[in-house]
């Protein structure tokens, strides 16, 4: 792995319609944070609206939130539910990461409550039902949000909710040997008391508490636990004694009390919430989008999530120049600070690739590869920045064939990555070529399994 040193944007240009990334026309800024912006975007071909989160790599590194970004991408990759914001793909340049997300045009639930106050009980119940559907689906997938709050719940044009911001989420691999999570995280007013106790906590149970805080705010217009002094605030949370307005229905009061139970062992569960009489009124469970994807011939597979659809045109480059890296996994995976190799675990082992770095020029690299391949009896077909190596051997006793593509990618003006990919054929011969090539060039090769669709 090497650090990306030279700026080489994936495919952004300015024109009459503003900046373009891949096939997305960028528009107004929807939000801005410490390490990037969220911009409105429209797909050039389909006209569909998206929200693109633009992350500055240097800011991410400075703030030491690399793991948080990796976690959010990995988490969103497995979540497909109508009440969870969808991640469609990730694009990348050497300085930025572009997360192409579902566009939700109604804003945050926080802004809705702050500007218009509490919701009517029936309306609030509908949103809470969707919240529970989305969160319980995440739990079924082994994902615990850990930062559920009004600001992380969006509202679309049809007044349906979309859960967002999974940067603090936890997956099964984050559990310790005791089966619990131990990282203290979340927002003070929404955090469960067991998280503050620093003795380990169940992710599902703590998320349930946060959902209870959201329900309380939706129905009352104010927080159940609040104080400027954090010590006093945490004391209130530990006691779990939230003031319940008399004008709430008895069903709503009972459910809130059962959710905001400071004892995680007696707190109501997600399954029990769904059986609650108040909750079940006019309740229609949501179906996950996975069933729709299964029947949709045009649905993108998991392997396509990190694919850039448009690379720089060949006419814009010198025919002898190396290919520009245009895949987020490929690009970020070459950076020691952004190794996303763990994001993909279902690749086909037959699609094996070997990579190594070199300071030799692309011309020298390809010439040496060609010379070695010819020595080993391969036929070589040349293309700009790459070689296709073919071997066909037949005899009365054996028949062997091998097809390999060798390609050079530019990292900086003096640093290149050579990638060998076996398309088909004898793995033993392929391994021999890779070993001889690494010895010839004096490099250390690394083996990776990559997505089949680049």
C-alpha positions in Angstrom: 0.0 0.0 0.0 1.2 3.6 -0.7 0.1 7.1 0.1 -1.7 9.0 -2.7 0.6 12.0 -3.4 -0.6 13.7 -6.5 -4.0 15.4 -7.1 -5.9 13.6 -10.0 -9.6 14.2 -9.9 -11.8 11.3 -11.1 -13.9 13.2 -13.5 -14.9 16.7 -12.5 -15.3 19.6 -14.9 -16.9 23.0 -14.9 -19.4 24.1 -17.5 -22.7 25.9 -17.8 -24.4 23.6 -15.3 -21.6 23.8 -12.8 -19.3 21.1 -11.5 -19.7 17.5 -12.6 -18.4 14.4 -10.8 -18.8 11.2 -12.9 -22.3 11.4 -14.4 -23.6 13.7 -11.6 -24.2 17.4 -12.0 -23.5 19.1 -8.6 -25.9 21.8 -7.3 -26.5 23.7 -4.1 -24.9 22.8 -0.8 -27.3 21.0 1.5 -25.1 20.9 4.5 -21.5 21.4 5.7 -19.4 19.9 8.4 -15.8 19.8 9.6 -14.5 17.4 7.0 -16.7 18.1 3.9 -20.0 19.1 2.4 -23.2 17.5 1.3 -24.4 18.7 -2.1 -27.5 18.2 -4.2 -26.8 16.3 -7.4 -28.7 15.2 -10.5 -27.7 12.2 -12.6 -26.9 13.3 -16.1 -28.7 10.5 -17.9 -31.7 9.6 -15.6 -32.3 13.1 -14.1 -32.7 11.4 -10.7 -31.8 13.5 -7.6 -29.1 12.4 -5.2 -27.2 13.9 -2.2 -23.5 13.6 -2.5 -21.4 13.7 0.6 -18.0 15.1 -0.3 -15.3 14.1 2.2 -11.9 15.8 2.3 -9.3 13.1 2.9 -6.8 15.5 4.6 -9.5 16.7 7.0 -10.6 13.1 7.8 -6.9 12.3 8.6 -6.4 15.4 10.6 -9.6 14.7 12.7 -8.6 11.1 13.0 -12.0 9.8 11.9 -10.8 7.5 9.2 -12.4 4.5 10.9 -15.7 6.4 11.3 -15.9 7.0 7.6 -15.0 3.4 6.7 -17.6 2.2 9.2 -20.3 4.3 7.7 -19.6 3.1 4.1 -19.4 -0.5 5.1 -22.6 -0.2 7.2 -24.7 1.5 4.5 -23.5 -1.0 1.9 -25.6 -3.7 3.6 -28.7 -1.7 4.5 -31.6 -1.6 2.1 -34.8 -0.4 3.8 -37.3 2.3 3.0 -36.7 4.0 6.3 -32.9 4.0 6.0 -31.0 6.5 3.7 -29.6 4.4 0.8 -25.9 4.5 -0.3 -25.8 3.9 -4.1 -22.1 4.2 -4.8 -18.8 5.7 -3.8 -16.6 7.7 -6.1 -13.1 8.9 -5.3 -10.2 11.2 -6.3 -6.9 11.3 -4.6 -8.1 14.1 -2.3 -11.8 13.4 -1.9 -14.3 10.7 -1.3 -17.8 11.1 -2.8 -20.6 9.1 -1.2 -23.7 9.1 -3.5 -26.7 8.9 -1.2 -30.5 8.9 -1.5 -31.8 12.5 -1.6 -34.3 13.3 1.1 -35.8 16.7 0.5 -37.8 17.3 3.7 -34.9 18.1 6.0 -34.2 16.9 9.5 -36.9 15.9 12.0 -35.2 18.2 14.4 -35.9 21.3 12.2 -39.5 20.2 11.9 -40.0 20.0 15.6 -38.0 23.1 16.4 -40.0 25.3 13.9 -43.5 23.9 14.3 -43.4 22.2 17.7 -44.7 18.8 18.8 -46.7 16.6 16.4 -50.2 15.3 16.9 -50.2 11.9 18.5 -51.4 10.0 15.4 -48.8 11.7 13.2 -46.1 11.2 15.7 -47.0 7.5 16.1 -46.7 7.0 12.3 -43.2 8.4 12.3 -42.2 6.4 15.4 -43.5 3.2 13.7 -41.2 3.9 10.8 -38.3 4.6 13.1 -38.8 1.3 14.9 -39.1 -0.5 11.5 -35.8 1.0 10.3 -33.9 0.5 13.5 -35.1 -3.1 14.1 -34.1 -3.9 10.5 -30.6 -2.6 11.2 -30.4 -4.7 14.3 -31.5 -7.8 12.3 -28.5 -7.0 10.0 -26.2 -6.8 13.0 -25.9 -3.0 12.8 -26.3 -0.8 15.9 -26.6 2.9 15.1 -25.5 4.3 18.5 -26.2 8.0 17.6 -30.0 8.1 17.0 -31.3 11.6 17.5 -33.7 14.0 15.8 -30.9 15.4 13.7 -30.2 12.0 12.2 -33.7 11.4 11.2 -34.7 12.9 7.9 -38.2 13.5 6.4 -39.0 13.0 2.8 -41.7 14.7 0.6 -44.3 12.1 1.6 -43.6 12.7 5.3 -41.8 9.4 5.7 -38.6 9.1 7.8 -35.1 8.1 6.7 -32.5 7.2 9.2 -29.0 8.6 8.4 -25.5 9.1 9.7 -24.1 5.7 10.6 -20.6 7.0 11.4 -20.8 5.8 15.0 -22.5 2.5 14.2 -21.2 -0.8 15.4 -21.1 -4.2 13.7 -20.8 -7.7 15.3 -17.0 -7.6 15.0 -17.0 -4.6 17.4 -18.4 -6.8 20.2 -15.9 -7.9 22.8 -15.7 -11.4 24.3 -18.5 -10.6 26.8 -20.8 -10.0 23.8 -21.1 -6.3 24.6 -20.0 -3.0 23.2 -17.7 -0.8 25.2 -17.1 2.4 23.3 -18.8 5.5 24.9 -20.4 7.4 22.1 -23.6 9.2 21.1 -25.2 12.5 21.9 -25.6 13.5 25.6 -29.4 14.0 25.6 -30.1 10.8 23.8 -27.5 8.4 25.3 -28.6 5.4 27.4 -27.6 5.2 31.0 -25.7 1.9 30.6 -23.4 3.6 28.1 -22.5 6.2 30.7 -21.8 3.5 33.3 -18.8 2.3 31.2 -19.4 -1.4 32.0 -20.4 -2.6 28.5 -23.8 -2.3 26.9 -26.1 -4.1 24.4 -26.3 -2.1 21.1 -29.9 -2.9 20.5 -31.0 -2.0 24.0 -29.2 1.3 23.9 -30.7 2.2 20.5 -34.1 1.4 21.9 -33.6 4.0 24.6 -32.6 6.6 22.0 -35.8 5.8 20.1 -37.7 6.5 23.3 -36.1 9.9 23.6 -37.1 10.7 20.0 -40.7 9.5 20.6 -40.8 11.7 23.7 -39.7 14.8 21.8 -42.0 14.1 18.9 -45.0 14.0 21.2 -44.1 16.7 23.6 -41.8 19.1 21.8 -39.0 19.0 24.4 -36.3 16.7 25.7 -37.0 14.3 28.5 -33.6 14.8 30.0 -31.9 18.2 29.7 -29.5 20.4 31.6 -26.6 22.7 30.8 -24.5 21.0 33.4 -23.5 17.6 32.0 -23.1 16.0 35.4 -26.6 17.0 36.3 -27.9 15.8 32.9 -26.3 12.4 33.4 -27.8 12.1 36.9 -31.2 12.7 35.4 -30.5 10.0 32.7 -29.4 7.5 35.3 -32.6 8.0 37.3 -34.7 7.8 34.1 -37.4 9.9 35.7 -38.6 11.9 32.7 -41.6 14.3 33.4 -44.6 12.9 31.5 -47.2 15.5 30.4 -50.7 14.7 31.7 -52.2 15.5 28.3 -50.6 12.5 26.6 -52.8 9.5 26.1 -52.3 6.7 28.6 -51.0 4.4 25.9 -48.3 6.8 24.9 -47.4 7.4 28.6 -47.0 3.7 29.2 -44.9 3.1 26.2 -42.5 6.0 26.9 -42.1 4.8 30.5 -41.3 1.2 29.3 -38.7 2.5 26.8 -37.1 5.0 29.1 -36.4 2.4 31.7 -32.9 3.0 33.2 -32.5 -0.7 33.7 -31.5 -2.2 30.3 -32.5 -5.7 31.5 -36.1 -4.8 32.1 -36.4 -2.2 29.3 -38.9 -3.1 26.6 -37.4 -4.7 23.5 -38.0 -3.8 19.8 -40.1 -6.9 19.4 -42.2 -6.0 22.4 -42.7 -2.4 21.2 -44.2 -3.8 18.0 -46.7 -5.7 20.1 -47.7 -2.7 22.2 -51.4 -1.7 21.7 -50.7 2.0 21.3 -47.9 1.3 18.8 -50.0 -1.1 16.7 -52.7 1.4 15.9 -52.9 1.9 12.1 -49.5 0.1 11.8 -48.4 -1.3 8.5 -45.0 -2.9 8.7 -42.5 -1.8 6.1 -40.8 -4.3 3.7 -37.1 -4.0 3.1 -35.9 -3.0 -0.3 -34.0 -6.2 -0.7 -37.0 -8.1 -2.0 -37.5 -5.4 -4.6 -33.8 -5.6 -5.6 -34.1 -9.3 -6.1 -36.7 -8.9 -8.7 -35.2 -5.8 -10.3 -33.0 -6.7 -13.3 -31.5 -3.2 -13.2 -30.7 -3.2 -9.5 -27.1 -2.7 -8.7 -25.2 -5.5 -7.0 -23.1 -5.0 -3.9 -20.0 -5.2 -6.1 -21.2 -2.1 -8.0 -21.5 0.0 -4.9 -18.0 1.4 -5.2 -17.8 1.7 -9.0 -17.2 5.0 -10.8 -19.2 5.1 -14.0 -17.1 7.5 -16.0 -13.3 7.7 -16.3 -11.4 10.4 -18.2 -11.8 10.0 -22.0 -8.9 8.3 -23.8 -8.8 11.3 -26.2 -8.0 13.6 -23.2 -4.8 11.6 -22.4 -1.5 10.8 -24.1 -2.0 7.4 -25.7 1.2 6.2 -24.0 0.2 7.5 -20.5 -1.0 5.1 -17.8 -4.6 4.6 -16.9 -6.1 7.0 -14.3 -7.4 5.1 -11.3 -11.2 5.4 -11.4 -12.5 3.0 -8.8 -13.0 4.0 -5.1 -12.0 0.6 -3.7 -9.0 0.5 -6.0 -8.0 4.1 -5.2 -8.6 4.2 -1.5 -7.3 0.7 -1.1 -3.9 1.9 -2.3 -3.6 4.4 0.5 -2.4 3.1 3.9 -4.7 5.6 5.6 -7.7 4.4 3.7 -7.5 0.7 3.3 -11.0 -0.5 2.4 -10.0 -4.0 1.6 -12.3 -5.3 4.4 -15.4 -3.9 2.7 -15.8 -6.7 0.2 -15.9 -10.3 1.4 -17.8 -12.1 -1.3 -15.5 -11.7 -4.3 -14.9 -14.6 -6.6 -11.5 -16.2 -5.9 -11.0 -16.8 -9.6 -10.7 -13.0 -10.1 -7.3 -12.8 -8.4 -5.1 -9.7 -8.9 -1.5 -9.0 -8.0 -0.3 -5.5 -7.4 3.0 -3.9 -6.8 4.5 -0.4 -6.9 7.5 0.8 -8.8 9.5 4.0 -9.6 10.2 2.8 -13.1 8.4 4.7 -15.9 5.3 3.1 -17.5 7.2 2.5 -20.7 10.0 0.6 -18.9 7.6 -1.4 -16.8 5.5 -2.6 -19.8 8.7 -3.3 -21.8 10.1 -5.5 -19.0 6.8 -7.3 -18.6 6.6 -7.9 -22.3 10.2 -9.2 -22.4 9.6 -11.6 -19.6 6.3 -12.8 -21.1 7.9 -13.5 -24.5 10.7 -15.4 -22.7 8.1 -17.6 -21.1 6.4 -18.3 -24.4 3.5 -15.9 -24.2 2.0 -13.9 -27.0 1.6 -10.2 -26.2 -1.0 -7.8 -27.5 -0.3 -4.1 -26.8 -2.8 -1.4 -25.9 -2.2 2.1 -24.4 -1.0 1.7 -20.9 -1.6 -2.0 -20.8 -0.6 -5.4 -22.2 -2.7 -8.5 -22.8 -0.6 -11.7 -22.3 -1.8 -15.0 -23.9 -0.5 -18.5 -23.6 -1.8 -21.4 -25.7 0.0 -24.7 -25.4 -1.3 -28.0 -26.8 0.2 -31.5 -27.0 -1.0 -35.0 -27.2 -1.1 -35.3 -23.4 -1.8 -31.8 -22.2 -3.7 -28.6 -23.1 -3.0 -25.4 -21.1 -4.2 -21.8 -21.7 -3.7 -18.6 -19.8 -4.9 -15.0 -20.4 -3.5 -12.1 -18.3 -4.0 -8.4 -18.5 -1.1 -6.2 -17.2 -1.9 -2.5 -16.6 0.0 0.4 -15.1 -1.7 3.1 -12.9 -0.2 6.5 -12.1 0.0 7.4 -8.5 2.4 10.4 -8.8 4.9 11.7 -11.2 7.5 9.1 -10.0 5.3 6.4 -8.5 3.3 3.7 -10.4 1.2 0.7 -9.5 1.4 -2.4 -11.8 -1.6 -4.7 -11.7 -1.8 -8.2 -13.1 -5.1 -9.9 -13.5 -5.7 -13.4 -14.6 -8.8 -13.5 -16.9 -8.7 -17.3 -17.4 -6.4 -20.3 -17.5 -3.8 -22.1 -15.4 -3.2 -20.6 -12.0 0.1 -22.4 -11.7 1.6 -20.7 -14.8 0.1 -17.4 -13.7 1.8 -17.7 -10.3 5.1 -18.5 -12.0 4.8 -15.3 -14.1 4.0 -13.2 -11.1 6.9 -14.6 -9.1 9.4 -14.2 -11.9 8.2 -10.6 -12.6 8.6 -9.6 -8.9 12.1 -11.1 -8.9 13.0 -9.4 -12.1 11.9 -6.0 -10.9 12.9 -6.5 -7.3 9.5 -5.6 -5.9 7.3 -6.9 -3.2 4.0 -8.1 -4.5 0.7 -8.2 -2.6 -2.3 -10.3 -3.3 -5.8 -9.1 -3.0 -9.3 -10.2 -3.9 -11.1 -7.4 -5.6 -14.7 -6.8 -6.8 -15.3 -8.4 -10.1 -16.9 -5.3 -11.6 -14.5 -2.4 -11.8 
